[in-house]
């Protein structure tokens, strides 16, 4: 998959930086600061935005962000409270938000919390019809499921039509981190052309954010300022280490 000249799923994982600001002014200011930074992607975490329940406002802000990030991939995400986000939202309003953004906003990708929806396949289909790439996601901030369950979740996301599958879990020990990597490798061995994003969160799981070129995870999240999840590395450090790993692996 190639978006804006960036290959997703080949070589070094892309680096994505989240924007987690509360006001439009702060969002645009942060975006302007990030415009010339070395990240490949931007994730606008809409659930942090104080006006996030107003769909017209969301699409207007996404349009402004798309103008700023012409050469970077823009991912728009509303992370629900149930999945570790900032705000509660009903399923009905969540679907309306996604559909409105796909139709009236400007974004390259939309995050879809597939396990919070009754008919995720229909939602994904409708978004893709608008020419927007879907990132199916599932987040567990308390534990790491069994390896087979993680594998099944990622394969299910592909089955229902998602362009990219994303899974984030919380490790209790180092073996949990290894199991997340094992699940990622297993999925990539079954479906080589299916881009997946996986991470083990927190300090224990930090290493998983750097091993994507080995395991098959195609994007890692880094920070410039506030983090959107535990264990994210500073942007400059992440880019430097991923570049070094990639150079060594490609020699």
Biotite code that builds the C-alpha atoms (Angstrom):
import biotite.structure as struc

atoms = struc.array([
    struc.Atom([0.000, 0.000, 0.000], chain_id="A", res_id=1, res_name="UNK", atom_name="CA", element="C"),
    struc.Atom([1.381, 3.381, -1.037], chain_id="A", res_id=2, res_name="UNK", atom_name="CA", element="C"),
    struc.Atom([-0.049, 6.656, 0.247], chain_id="A", res_id=3, res_name="UNK", atom_name="CA", element="C"),
    struc.Atom([1.474, 10.024, -0.606], chain_id="A", res_id=4, res_name="UNK", atom_name="CA", element="C"),
    struc.Atom([4.636, 8.297, -1.756], chain_id="A", res_id=5, res_name="UNK", atom_name="CA", element="C"),
    struc.Atom([5.030, 6.367, 1.507], chain_id="A", res_id=6, res_name="UNK", atom_name="CA", element="C"),
    struc.Atom([5.079, 2.570, 1.436], chain_id="A", res_id=7, res_name="UNK", atom_name="CA", element="C"),
    struc.Atom([3.095, 0.925, 4.205], chain_id="A", res_id=8, res_name="UNK", atom_name="CA", element="C"),
    struc.Atom([4.162, -2.604, 5.044], chain_id="A", res_id=9, res_name="UNK", atom_name="CA", element="C"),
    struc.Atom([7.541, -2.570, 3.317], chain_id="A", res_id=10, res_name="UNK", atom_name="CA", element="C"),
    struc.Atom([10.852, -1.798, 5.000], chain_id="A", res_id=11, res_name="UNK", atom_name="CA", element="C"),
    struc.Atom([11.115, 0.538, 7.966], chain_id="A", res_id=12, res_name="UNK", atom_name="CA", element="C"),
    struc.Atom([7.829, 1.100, 9.831], chain_id="A", res_id=13, res_name="UNK", atom_name="CA", element="C"),
    struc.Atom([6.279, 4.507, 9.329], chain_id="A", res_id=14, res_name="UNK", atom_name="CA", element="C"),
    struc.Atom([6.380, 6.809, 12.342], chain_id="A", res_id=15, res_name="UNK", atom_name="CA", element="C"),
    struc.Atom([3.108, 8.393, 13.454], chain_id="A", res_id=16, res_name="UNK", atom_name="CA", element="C"),
    struc.Atom([2.777, 11.293, 15.923], chain_id="A", res_id=17, res_name="UNK", atom_name="CA", element="C"),
    struc.Atom([-0.538, 11.959, 17.703], chain_id="A", res_id=18, res_name="UNK", atom_name="CA", element="C"),
    struc.Atom([-2.154, 15.355, 18.165], chain_id="A", res_id=19, res_name="UNK", atom_name="CA", element="C"),
    struc.Atom([-3.917, 15.376, 21.529], chain_id="A", res_id=20, res_name="UNK", atom_name="CA", element="C"),
    struc.Atom([-5.068, 18.943, 22.076], chain_id="A", res_id=21, res_name="UNK", atom_name="CA", element="C"),
    struc.Atom([-8.367, 20.248, 23.422], chain_id="A", res_id=22, res_name="UNK", atom_name="CA", element="C"),
    struc.Atom([-9.056, 23.364, 21.348], chain_id="A", res_id=23, res_name="UNK", atom_name="CA", element="C"),
    struc.Atom([-8.995, 24.057, 17.619], chain_id="A", res_id=24, res_name="UNK", atom_name="CA", element="C"),
    struc.Atom([-6.421, 26.778, 18.155], chain_id="A", res_id=25, res_name="UNK", atom_name="CA", element="C"),
    struc.Atom([-4.117, 24.374, 20.008], chain_id="A", res_id=26, res_name="UNK", atom_name="CA", element="C"),
    struc.Atom([-4.689, 21.644, 17.402], chain_id="A", res_id=27, res_name="UNK", atom_name="CA", element="C"),
    struc.Atom([-3.724, 23.900, 14.506], chain_id="A", res_id=28, res_name="UNK", atom_name="CA", element="C"),
    struc.Atom([-0.752, 25.297, 16.429], chain_id="A", res_id=29, res_name="UNK", atom_name="CA", element="C"),
    struc.Atom([0.519, 21.766, 17.139], chain_id="A", res_id=30, res_name="UNK", atom_name="CA", element="C"),
    struc.Atom([-0.036, 20.758, 13.523], chain_id="A", res_id=31, res_name="UNK", atom_name="CA", element="C"),
    struc.Atom([2.006, 23.722, 12.321], chain_id="A", res_id=32, res_name="UNK", atom_name="CA", element="C"),
    struc.Atom([4.828, 22.728, 14.682], chain_id="A", res_id=33, res_name="UNK", atom_name="CA", element="C"),
    struc.Atom([4.765, 19.150, 13.349], chain_id="A", res_id=34, res_name="UNK", atom_name="CA", element="C"),
    struc.Atom([4.567, 20.076, 9.662], chain_id="A", res_id=35, res_name="UNK", atom_name="CA", element="C"),
    struc.Atom([8.362, 20.097, 9.254], chain_id="A", res_id=36, res_name="UNK", atom_name="CA", element="C"),
    struc.Atom([9.174, 17.287, 11.677], chain_id="A", res_id=37, res_name="UNK", atom_name="CA", element="C"),
    struc.Atom([10.443, 13.892, 10.400], chain_id="A", res_id=38, res_name="UNK", atom_name="CA", element="C"),
    struc.Atom([7.256, 11.893, 11.111], chain_id="A", res_id=39, res_name="UNK", atom_name="CA", element="C"),
    struc.Atom([5.506, 10.061, 8.250], chain_id="A", res_id=40, res_name="UNK", atom_name="CA", element="C"),
    struc.Atom([2.000, 10.158, 9.682], chain_id="A", res_id=41, res_name="UNK", atom_name="CA", element="C"),
    struc.Atom([-0.159, 12.268, 11.962], chain_id="A", res_id=42, res_name="UNK", atom_name="CA", element="C"),
    struc.Atom([-2.959, 10.865, 14.097], chain_id="A", res_id=43, res_name="UNK", atom_name="CA", element="C"),
    struc.Atom([-5.539, 13.433, 15.131], chain_id="A", res_id=44, res_name="UNK", atom_name="CA", element="C"),
    struc.Atom([-7.090, 12.074, 18.323], chain_id="A", res_id=45, res_name="UNK", atom_name="CA", element="C"),
    struc.Atom([-10.519, 13.637, 18.012], chain_id="A", res_id=46, res_name="UNK", atom_name="CA", element="C"),
    struc.Atom([-11.687, 12.406, 21.411], chain_id="A", res_id=47, res_name="UNK", atom_name="CA", element="C"),
    struc.Atom([-9.348, 14.945, 23.060], chain_id="A", res_id=48, res_name="UNK", atom_name="CA", element="C"),
    struc.Atom([-11.001, 17.821, 21.205], chain_id="A", res_id=49, res_name="UNK", atom_name="CA", element="C"),
    struc.Atom([-13.569, 19.702, 23.322], chain_id="A", res_id=50, res_name="UNK", atom_name="CA", element="C"),
    struc.Atom([-15.925, 20.154, 20.333], chain_id="A", res_id=51, res_name="UNK", atom_name="CA", element="C"),
    struc.Atom([-15.672, 16.539, 19.168], chain_id="A", res_id=52, res_name="UNK", atom_name="CA", element="C"),
    struc.Atom([-19.407, 15.842, 19.396], chain_id="A", res_id=53, res_name="UNK", atom_name="CA", element="C"),
    struc.Atom([-20.097, 18.435, 16.653], chain_id="A", res_id=54, res_name="UNK", atom_name="CA", element="C"),
    struc.Atom([-19.599, 16.615, 13.365], chain_id="A", res_id=55, res_name="UNK", atom_name="CA", element="C"),
    struc.Atom([-19.452, 19.761, 11.214], chain_id="A", res_id=56, res_name="UNK", atom_name="CA", element="C"),
    struc.Atom([-16.684, 21.127, 13.404], chain_id="A", res_id=57, res_name="UNK", atom_name="CA", element="C"),
    struc.Atom([-14.756, 17.852, 13.126], chain_id="A", res_id=58, res_name="UNK", atom_name="CA", element="C"),
    struc.Atom([-14.856, 17.878, 9.342], chain_id="A", res_id=59, res_name="UNK", atom_name="CA", element="C"),
    struc.Atom([-13.793, 21.527, 9.248], chain_id="A", res_id=60, res_name="UNK", atom_name="CA", element="C"),
    struc.Atom([-10.771, 20.852, 11.460], chain_id="A", res_id=61, res_name="UNK", atom_name="CA", element="C"),
    struc.Atom([-9.836, 17.754, 9.458], chain_id="A", res_id=62, res_name="UNK", atom_name="CA", element="C"),
    struc.Atom([-9.883, 19.883, 6.299], chain_id="A", res_id=63, res_name="UNK", atom_name="CA", element="C"),
    struc.Atom([-7.490, 22.363, 7.889], chain_id="A", res_id=64, res_name="UNK", atom_name="CA", element="C"),
    struc.Atom([-5.182, 19.553, 9.012], chain_id="A", res_id=65, res_name="UNK", atom_name="CA", element="C"),
    struc.Atom([-5.199, 18.006, 5.548], chain_id="A", res_id=66, res_name="UNK", atom_name="CA", element="C"),
    struc.Atom([-4.087, 21.350, 4.126], chain_id="A", res_id=67, res_name="UNK", atom_name="CA", element="C"),
    struc.Atom([-1.199, 21.531, 6.608], chain_id="A", res_id=68, res_name="UNK", atom_name="CA", element="C"),
    struc.Atom([-0.141, 17.901, 6.123], chain_id="A", res_id=69, res_name="UNK", atom_name="CA", element="C"),
    struc.Atom([-0.172, 17.678, 2.328], chain_id="A", res_id=70, res_name="UNK", atom_name="CA", element="C"),
    struc.Atom([2.877, 15.383, 2.279], chain_id="A", res_id=71, res_name="UNK", atom_name="CA", element="C"),
    struc.Atom([2.101, 13.363, 5.410], chain_id="A", res_id=72, res_name="UNK", atom_name="CA", element="C"),
    struc.Atom([-0.547, 10.706, 5.961], chain_id="A", res_id=73, res_name="UNK", atom_name="CA", element="C"),
    struc.Atom([-3.447, 11.927, 8.108], chain_id="A", res_id=74, res_name="UNK", atom_name="CA", element="C"),
    struc.Atom([-5.242, 9.410, 10.338], chain_id="A", res_id=75, res_name="UNK", atom_name="CA", element="C"),
    struc.Atom([-8.338, 10.595, 12.209], chain_id="A", res_id=76, res_name="UNK", atom_name="CA", element="C"),
    struc.Atom([-9.262, 8.663, 15.343], chain_id="A", res_id=77, res_name="UNK", atom_name="CA", element="C"),
    struc.Atom([-11.995, 8.918, 17.928], chain_id="A", res_id=78, res_name="UNK", atom_name="CA", element="C"),
    struc.Atom([-10.858, 6.610, 20.719], chain_id="A", res_id=79, res_name="UNK", atom_name="CA", element="C"),
    struc.Atom([-13.868, 5.718, 22.842], chain_id="A", res_id=80, res_name="UNK", atom_name="CA", element="C"),
    struc.Atom([-13.753, 5.504, 26.631], chain_id="A", res_id=81, res_name="UNK", atom_name="CA", element="C"),
    struc.Atom([-14.289, 1.748, 26.345], chain_id="A", res_id=82, res_name="UNK", atom_name="CA", element="C"),
    struc.Atom([-11.070, 1.480, 24.316], chain_id="A", res_id=83, res_name="UNK", atom_name="CA", element="C"),
    struc.Atom([-8.966, 3.779, 26.482], chain_id="A", res_id=84, res_name="UNK", atom_name="CA", element="C"),
    struc.Atom([-10.016, 7.142, 25.030], chain_id="A", res_id=85, res_name="UNK", atom_name="CA", element="C"),
    struc.Atom([-11.103, 10.392, 26.609], chain_id="A", res_id=86, res_name="UNK", atom_name="CA", element="C"),
    struc.Atom([-14.867, 10.438, 26.071], chain_id="A", res_id=87, res_name="UNK", atom_name="CA", element="C"),
    struc.Atom([-17.956, 8.242, 26.027], chain_id="A", res_id=88, res_name="UNK", atom_name="CA", element="C"),
    struc.Atom([-19.910, 7.934, 22.785], chain_id="A", res_id=89, res_name="UNK", atom_name="CA", element="C"),
    struc.Atom([-22.934, 5.891, 21.752], chain_id="A", res_id=90, res_name="UNK", atom_name="CA", element="C"),
    struc.Atom([-22.558, 3.381, 18.925], chain_id="A", res_id=91, res_name="UNK", atom_name="CA", element="C"),
    struc.Atom([-25.092, 5.318, 16.853], chain_id="A", res_id=92, res_name="UNK", atom_name="CA", element="C"),
    struc.Atom([-23.263, 8.623, 17.208], chain_id="A", res_id=93, res_name="UNK", atom_name="CA", element="C"),
    struc.Atom([-19.888, 6.967, 16.628], chain_id="A", res_id=94, res_name="UNK", atom_name="CA", element="C"),
    struc.Atom([-21.048, 5.544, 13.304], chain_id="A", res_id=95, res_name="UNK", atom_name="CA", element="C"),
    struc.Atom([-22.568, 8.900, 12.307], chain_id="A", res_id=96, res_name="UNK", atom_name="CA", element="C"),
    struc.Atom([-19.268, 10.614, 13.118], chain_id="A", res_id=97, res_name="UNK", atom_name="CA", element="C"),
    struc.Atom([-17.231, 8.209, 10.992], chain_id="A", res_id=98, res_name="UNK", atom_name="CA", element="C"),
    struc.Atom([-19.620, 8.417, 8.053], chain_id="A", res_id=99, res_name="UNK", atom_name="CA", element="C"),
    struc.Atom([-19.728, 12.220, 8.183], chain_id="A", res_id=100, res_name="UNK", atom_name="CA", element="C"),
    struc.Atom([-15.929, 12.464, 8.236], chain_id="A", res_id=101, res_name="UNK", atom_name="CA", element="C"),
    struc.Atom([-15.605, 10.029, 5.344], chain_id="A", res_id=102, res_name="UNK", atom_name="CA", element="C"),
    struc.Atom([-18.068, 12.051, 3.262], chain_id="A", res_id=103, res_name="UNK", atom_name="CA", element="C"),
    struc.Atom([-17.285, 15.639, 4.246], chain_id="A", res_id=104, res_name="UNK", atom_name="CA", element="C"),
    struc.Atom([-13.861, 15.655, 5.889], chain_id="A", res_id=105, res_name="UNK", atom_name="CA", element="C"),
    struc.Atom([-10.429, 15.329, 4.350], chain_id="A", res_id=106, res_name="UNK", atom_name="CA", element="C"),
    struc.Atom([-8.460, 12.458, 5.796], chain_id="A", res_id=107, res_name="UNK", atom_name="CA", element="C"),
    struc.Atom([-6.381, 9.650, 4.346], chain_id="A", res_id=108, res_name="UNK", atom_name="CA", element="C"),
    struc.Atom([-7.377, 7.137, 7.016], chain_id="A", res_id=109, res_name="UNK", atom_name="CA", element="C"),
    struc.Atom([-10.109, 6.583, 9.592], chain_id="A", res_id=110, res_name="UNK", atom_name="CA", element="C"),
    struc.Atom([-9.747, 4.435, 12.695], chain_id="A", res_id=111, res_name="UNK", atom_name="CA", element="C"),
    struc.Atom([-12.696, 2.068, 13.245], chain_id="A", res_id=112, res_name="UNK", atom_name="CA", element="C"),
    struc.Atom([-13.143, 0.339, 16.619], chain_id="A", res_id=113, res_name="UNK", atom_name="CA", element="C"),
    struc.Atom([-14.620, -2.818, 15.130], chain_id="A", res_id=114, res_name="UNK", atom_name="CA", element="C"),
    struc.Atom([-15.316, -4.610, 18.410], chain_id="A", res_id=115, res_name="UNK", atom_name="CA", element="C"),
    struc.Atom([-17.461, -1.692, 19.623], chain_id="A", res_id=116, res_name="UNK", atom_name="CA", element="C"),
    struc.Atom([-19.829, -1.948, 16.636], chain_id="A", res_id=117, res_name="UNK", atom_name="CA", element="C"),
    struc.Atom([-22.754, -4.256, 15.843], chain_id="A", res_id=118, res_name="UNK", atom_name="CA", element="C"),
    struc.Atom([-22.154, -4.213, 12.079], chain_id="A", res_id=119, res_name="UNK", atom_name="CA", element="C"),
    struc.Atom([-18.515, -3.233, 11.540], chain_id="A", res_id=120, res_name="UNK", atom_name="CA", element="C"),
    struc.Atom([-18.374, -4.704, 8.049], chain_id="A", res_id=121, res_name="UNK", atom_name="CA", element="C"),
    struc.Atom([-21.074, -2.293, 6.840], chain_id="A", res_id=122, res_name="UNK", atom_name="CA", element="C"),
    struc.Atom([-19.345, 0.696, 8.460], chain_id="A", res_id=123, res_name="UNK", atom_name="CA", element="C"),
    struc.Atom([-16.015, -0.216, 6.865], chain_id="A", res_id=124, res_name="UNK", atom_name="CA", element="C"),
    struc.Atom([-17.653, -0.723, 3.464], chain_id="A", res_id=125, res_name="UNK", atom_name="CA", element="C"),
    struc.Atom([-19.330, 2.687, 3.600], chain_id="A", res_id=126, res_name="UNK", atom_name="CA", element="C"),
    struc.Atom([-16.099, 4.454, 4.570], chain_id="A", res_id=127, res_name="UNK", atom_name="CA", element="C"),
    struc.Atom([-14.106, 2.748, 1.823], chain_id="A", res_id=128, res_name="UNK", atom_name="CA", element="C"),
    struc.Atom([-16.712, 3.776, -0.752], chain_id="A", res_id=129, res_name="UNK", atom_name="CA", element="C"),
    struc.Atom([-15.714, 7.375, 0.006], chain_id="A", res_id=130, res_name="UNK", atom_name="CA", element="C"),
    struc.Atom([-12.099, 6.582, -0.879], chain_id="A", res_id=131, res_name="UNK", atom_name="CA", element="C"),
    struc.Atom([-10.874, 6.600, 2.729], chain_id="A", res_id=132, res_name="UNK", atom_name="CA", element="C"),
    struc.Atom([-8.550, 3.868, 4.043], chain_id="A", res_id=133, res_name="UNK", atom_name="CA", element="C"),
    struc.Atom([-9.856, 2.009, 7.099], chain_id="A", res_id=134, res_name="UNK", atom_name="CA", element="C"),
    struc.Atom([-7.734, 1.069, 10.104], chain_id="A", res_id=135, res_name="UNK", atom_name="CA", element="C"),
    struc.Atom([-9.662, -1.503, 12.131], chain_id="A", res_id=136, res_name="UNK", atom_name="CA", element="C"),
    struc.Atom([-8.532, -1.355, 15.750], chain_id="A", res_id=137, res_name="UNK", atom_name="CA", element="C"),
    struc.Atom([-8.816, -3.020, 19.123], chain_id="A", res_id=138, res_name="UNK", atom_name="CA", element="C"),
    struc.Atom([-7.154, -1.893, 22.370], chain_id="A", res_id=139, res_name="UNK", atom_name="CA", element="C"),
    struc.Atom([-6.772, -3.718, 25.676], chain_id="A", res_id=140, res_name="UNK", atom_name="CA", element="C"),
    struc.Atom([-5.279, -1.525, 28.405], chain_id="A", res_id=141, res_name="UNK", atom_name="CA", element="C"),
    struc.Atom([-5.480, -4.225, 31.100], chain_id="A", res_id=142, res_name="UNK", atom_name="CA", element="C"),
    struc.Atom([-3.926, -7.385, 29.683], chain_id="A", res_id=143, res_name="UNK", atom_name="CA", element="C"),
    struc.Atom([-2.480, -9.315, 26.755], chain_id="A", res_id=144, res_name="UNK", atom_name="CA", element="C"),
    struc.Atom([-4.935, -11.925, 25.396], chain_id="A", res_id=145, res_name="UNK", atom_name="CA", element="C"),
    struc.Atom([-3.843, -15.414, 24.422], chain_id="A", res_id=146, res_name="UNK", atom_name="CA", element="C"),
    struc.Atom([-1.714, -15.540, 21.277], chain_id="A", res_id=147, res_name="UNK", atom_name="CA", element="C"),
    struc.Atom([-4.422, -17.343, 19.304], chain_id="A", res_id=148, res_name="UNK", atom_name="CA", element="C"),
    struc.Atom([-6.993, -14.705, 20.230], chain_id="A", res_id=149, res_name="UNK", atom_name="CA", element="C"),
    struc.Atom([-4.733, -11.870, 19.093], chain_id="A", res_id=150, res_name="UNK", atom_name="CA", element="C"),
    struc.Atom([-4.096, -13.680, 15.818], chain_id="A", res_id=151, res_name="UNK", atom_name="CA", element="C"),
    struc.Atom([-7.815, -14.277, 15.321], chain_id="A", res_id=152, res_name="UNK", atom_name="CA", element="C"),
    struc.Atom([-8.627, -10.624, 15.987], chain_id="A", res_id=153, res_name="UNK", atom_name="CA", element="C"),
    struc.Atom([-6.215, -9.365, 13.351], chain_id="A", res_id=154, res_name="UNK", atom_name="CA", element="C"),
    struc.Atom([-7.434, -11.925, 10.807], chain_id="A", res_id=155, res_name="UNK", atom_name="CA", element="C"),
    struc.Atom([-11.055, -11.001, 11.580], chain_id="A", res_id=156, res_name="UNK", atom_name="CA", element="C"),
    struc.Atom([-10.300, -7.357, 10.780], chain_id="A", res_id=157, res_name="UNK", atom_name="CA", element="C"),
    struc.Atom([-9.071, -8.403, 7.352], chain_id="A", res_id=158, res_name="UNK", atom_name="CA", element="C"),
    struc.Atom([-12.074, -10.684, 6.844], chain_id="A", res_id=159, res_name="UNK", atom_name="CA", element="C"),
    struc.Atom([-14.559, -7.851, 7.350], chain_id="A", res_id=160, res_name="UNK", atom_name="CA", element="C"),
    struc.Atom([-12.784, -5.670, 4.807], chain_id="A", res_id=161, res_name="UNK", atom_name="CA", element="C"),
    struc.Atom([-10.402, -3.444, 6.765], chain_id="A", res_id=162, res_name="UNK", atom_name="CA", element="C"),
    struc.Atom([-7.414, -2.149, 4.822], chain_id="A", res_id=163, res_name="UNK", atom_name="CA", element="C"),
    struc.Atom([-5.168, -2.234, 7.911], chain_id="A", res_id=164, res_name="UNK", atom_name="CA", element="C"),
    struc.Atom([-5.545, -4.088, 11.221], chain_id="A", res_id=165, res_name="UNK", atom_name="CA", element="C"),
    struc.Atom([-4.377, -2.571, 14.493], chain_id="A", res_id=166, res_name="UNK", atom_name="CA", element="C"),
    struc.Atom([-4.001, -4.264, 17.877], chain_id="A", res_id=167, res_name="UNK", atom_name="CA", element="C"),
    struc.Atom([-2.643, -2.717, 21.091], chain_id="A", res_id=168, res_name="UNK", atom_name="CA", element="C"),
    struc.Atom([-2.340, -4.695, 24.319], chain_id="A", res_id=169, res_name="UNK", atom_name="CA", element="C"),
    struc.Atom([-0.938, -4.252, 27.821], chain_id="A", res_id=170, res_name="UNK", atom_name="CA", element="C"),
    struc.Atom([1.767, -6.689, 28.965], chain_id="A", res_id=171, res_name="UNK", atom_name="CA", element="C"),
    struc.Atom([2.051, -8.037, 32.488], chain_id="A", res_id=172, res_name="UNK", atom_name="CA", element="C"),
    struc.Atom([5.514, -9.472, 31.818], chain_id="A", res_id=173, res_name="UNK", atom_name="CA", element="C"),
    struc.Atom([8.102, -9.901, 29.063], chain_id="A", res_id=174, res_name="UNK", atom_name="CA", element="C"),
    struc.Atom([6.525, -13.121, 27.794], chain_id="A", res_id=175, res_name="UNK", atom_name="CA", element="C"),
    struc.Atom([3.377, -11.156, 26.970], chain_id="A", res_id=176, res_name="UNK", atom_name="CA", element="C"),
    struc.Atom([5.462, -8.915, 24.716], chain_id="A", res_id=177, res_name="UNK", atom_name="CA", element="C"),
    struc.Atom([6.918, -11.923, 22.928], chain_id="A", res_id=178, res_name="UNK", atom_name="CA", element="C"),
    struc.Atom([3.436, -13.366, 22.404], chain_id="A", res_id=179, res_name="UNK", atom_name="CA", element="C"),
    struc.Atom([2.267, -10.133, 20.776], chain_id="A", res_id=180, res_name="UNK", atom_name="CA", element="C"),
    struc.Atom([5.235, -10.316, 18.414], chain_id="A", res_id=181, res_name="UNK", atom_name="CA", element="C"),
    struc.Atom([4.469, -13.989, 17.738], chain_id="A", res_id=182, res_name="UNK", atom_name="CA", element="C"),
    struc.Atom([0.864, -13.171, 16.823], chain_id="A", res_id=183, res_name="UNK", atom_name="CA", element="C"),
    struc.Atom([2.060, -10.429, 14.470], chain_id="A", res_id=184, res_name="UNK", atom_name="CA", element="C"),
    struc.Atom([4.511, -12.750, 12.728], chain_id="A", res_id=185, res_name="UNK", atom_name="CA", element="C"),
    struc.Atom([1.836, -15.444, 12.404], chain_id="A", res_id=186, res_name="UNK", atom_name="CA", element="C"),
    struc.Atom([-0.619, -13.078, 10.714], chain_id="A", res_id=187, res_name="UNK", atom_name="CA", element="C"),
    struc.Atom([2.022, -11.741, 8.335], chain_id="A", res_id=188, res_name="UNK", atom_name="CA", element="C"),
    struc.Atom([3.056, -15.265, 7.384], chain_id="A", res_id=189, res_name="UNK", atom_name="CA", element="C"),
    struc.Atom([-0.556, -16.058, 6.511], chain_id="A", res_id=190, res_name="UNK", atom_name="CA", element="C"),
    struc.Atom([-1.279, -12.764, 4.732], chain_id="A", res_id=191, res_name="UNK", atom_name="CA", element="C"),
    struc.Atom([1.922, -11.134, 3.499], chain_id="A", res_id=192, res_name="UNK", atom_name="CA", element="C"),
    struc.Atom([0.137, -8.242, 1.766], chain_id="A", res_id=193, res_name="UNK", atom_name="CA", element="C"),
    struc.Atom([-2.043, -7.348, 4.764], chain_id="A", res_id=194, res_name="UNK", atom_name="CA", element="C"),
    struc.Atom([-0.621, -4.334, 6.659], chain_id="A", res_id=195, res_name="UNK", atom_name="CA", element="C"),
    struc.Atom([-0.925, -4.644, 10.425], chain_id="A", res_id=196, res_name="UNK", atom_name="CA", element="C"),
    struc.Atom([-0.034, -2.333, 13.291], chain_id="A", res_id=197, res_name="UNK", atom_name="CA", element="C"),
    struc.Atom([0.665, -3.968, 16.632], chain_id="A", res_id=198, res_name="UNK", atom_name="CA", element="C"),
    struc.Atom([2.132, -2.788, 19.892], chain_id="A", res_id=199, res_name="UNK", atom_name="CA", element="C"),
    struc.Atom([2.652, -3.895, 23.457], chain_id="A", res_id=200, res_name="UNK", atom_name="CA", element="C"),
    struc.Atom([2.141, -0.819, 25.618], chain_id="A", res_id=201, res_name="UNK", atom_name="CA", element="C"),
    struc.Atom([3.959, 0.605, 28.627], chain_id="A", res_id=202, res_name="UNK", atom_name="CA", element="C"),
    struc.Atom([7.640, 0.426, 29.504], chain_id="A", res_id=203, res_name="UNK", atom_name="CA", element="C"),
    struc.Atom([7.691, -3.373, 29.370], chain_id="A", res_id=204, res_name="UNK", atom_name="CA", element="C"),
    struc.Atom([6.330, -3.363, 25.836], chain_id="A", res_id=205, res_name="UNK", atom_name="CA", element="C"),
    struc.Atom([8.392, -0.470, 24.520], chain_id="A", res_id=206, res_name="UNK", atom_name="CA", element="C"),
    struc.Atom([10.669, -2.783, 22.539], chain_id="A", res_id=207, res_name="UNK", atom_name="CA", element="C"),
    struc.Atom([7.678, -3.828, 20.391], chain_id="A", res_id=208, res_name="UNK", atom_name="CA", element="C"),
    struc.Atom([7.550, -0.283, 19.012], chain_id="A", res_id=209, res_name="UNK", atom_name="CA", element="C"),
    struc.Atom([10.986, -0.757, 17.453], chain_id="A", res_id=210, res_name="UNK", atom_name="CA", element="C"),
    struc.Atom([10.754, -4.297, 16.054], chain_id="A", res_id=211, res_name="UNK", atom_name="CA", element="C"),
    struc.Atom([8.190, -3.728, 13.320], chain_id="A", res_id=212, res_name="UNK", atom_name="CA", element="C"),
    struc.Atom([10.533, -4.397, 10.423], chain_id="A", res_id=213, res_name="UNK", atom_name="CA", element="C"),
    struc.Atom([11.239, -7.799, 11.969], chain_id="A", res_id=214, res_name="UNK", atom_name="CA", element="C"),
    struc.Atom([7.751, -8.737, 13.195], chain_id="A", res_id=215, res_name="UNK", atom_name="CA", element="C"),
    struc.Atom([5.729, -7.125, 10.405], chain_id="A", res_id=216, res_name="UNK", atom_name="CA", element="C"),
    struc.Atom([4.117, -4.180, 12.199], chain_id="A", res_id=217, res_name="UNK", atom_name="CA", element="C"),
    struc.Atom([4.053, -1.346, 9.668], chain_id="A", res_id=218, res_name="UNK", atom_name="CA", element="C"),
    struc.Atom([3.567, 1.748, 11.876], chain_id="A", res_id=219, res_name="UNK", atom_name="CA", element="C"),
    struc.Atom([4.919, 2.855, 15.239], chain_id="A", res_id=220, res_name="UNK", atom_name="CA", element="C"),
    struc.Atom([3.678, 5.765, 17.338], chain_id="A", res_id=221, res_name="UNK", atom_name="CA", element="C"),
    struc.Atom([6.039, 8.379, 18.769], chain_id="A", res_id=222, res_name="UNK", atom_name="CA", element="C"),
    struc.Atom([5.622, 11.661, 20.621], chain_id="A", res_id=223, res_name="UNK", atom_name="CA", element="C"),
    struc.Atom([6.389, 15.328, 20.313], chain_id="A", res_id=224, res_name="UNK", atom_name="CA", element="C"),
    struc.Atom([5.062, 16.483, 23.657], chain_id="A", res_id=225, res_name="UNK", atom_name="CA", element="C"),
    struc.Atom([2.038, 14.634, 25.061], chain_id="A", res_id=226, res_name="UNK", atom_name="CA", element="C"),
    struc.Atom([1.645, 10.904, 24.427], chain_id="A", res_id=227, res_name="UNK", atom_name="CA", element="C"),
    struc.Atom([-1.614, 9.231, 23.439], chain_id="A", res_id=228, res_name="UNK", atom_name="CA", element="C"),
    struc.Atom([-0.688, 5.856, 24.960], chain_id="A", res_id=229, res_name="UNK", atom_name="CA", element="C"),
    struc.Atom([1.898, 4.565, 27.453], chain_id="A", res_id=230, res_name="UNK", atom_name="CA", element="C"),
    struc.Atom([5.316, 3.577, 26.134], chain_id="A", res_id=231, res_name="UNK", atom_name="CA", element="C"),
    struc.Atom([5.548, 5.888, 23.136], chain_id="A", res_id=232, res_name="UNK", atom_name="CA", element="C"),
    struc.Atom([9.094, 7.053, 22.386], chain_id="A", res_id=233, res_name="UNK", atom_name="CA", element="C"),
    struc.Atom([10.131, 10.645, 21.584], chain_id="A", res_id=234, res_name="UNK", atom_name="CA", element="C"),
    struc.Atom([9.978, 11.224, 17.815], chain_id="A", res_id=235, res_name="UNK", atom_name="CA", element="C"),
    struc.Atom([13.676, 11.915, 17.199], chain_id="A", res_id=236, res_name="UNK", atom_name="CA", element="C"),
    struc.Atom([14.727, 8.840, 19.190], chain_id="A", res_id=237, res_name="UNK", atom_name="CA", element="C"),
    struc.Atom([12.229, 6.605, 17.399], chain_id="A", res_id=238, res_name="UNK", atom_name="CA", element="C"),
    struc.Atom([13.265, 7.796, 13.928], chain_id="A", res_id=239, res_name="UNK", atom_name="CA", element="C"),
    struc.Atom([16.963, 7.430, 14.715], chain_id="A", res_id=240, res_name="UNK", atom_name="CA", element="C"),
    struc.Atom([16.635, 3.893, 16.125], chain_id="A", res_id=241, res_name="UNK", atom_name="CA", element="C"),
    struc.Atom([14.276, 2.676, 13.400], chain_id="A", res_id=242, res_name="UNK", atom_name="CA", element="C"),
    struc.Atom([16.597, 4.027, 10.710], chain_id="A", res_id=243, res_name="UNK", atom_name="CA", element="C"),
    struc.Atom([19.596, 2.258, 12.297], chain_id="A", res_id=244, res_name="UNK", atom_name="CA", element="C"),
    struc.Atom([17.689, -1.027, 12.548], chain_id="A", res_id=245, res_name="UNK", atom_name="CA", element="C"),
    struc.Atom([16.513, -0.707, 8.949], chain_id="A", res_id=246, res_name="UNK", atom_name="CA", element="C"),
    struc.Atom([20.005, 0.033, 7.656], chain_id="A", res_id=247, res_name="UNK", atom_name="CA", element="C"),
    struc.Atom([21.373, -3.033, 9.470], chain_id="A", res_id=248, res_name="UNK", atom_name="CA", element="C"),
    struc.Atom([18.596, -5.333, 8.274], chain_id="A", res_id=249, res_name="UNK", atom_name="CA", element="C"),
    struc.Atom([18.874, -4.219, 4.648], chain_id="A", res_id=250, res_name="UNK", atom_name="CA", element="C"),
    struc.Atom([22.661, -4.592, 4.337], chain_id="A", res_id=251, res_name="UNK", atom_name="CA", element="C"),
])
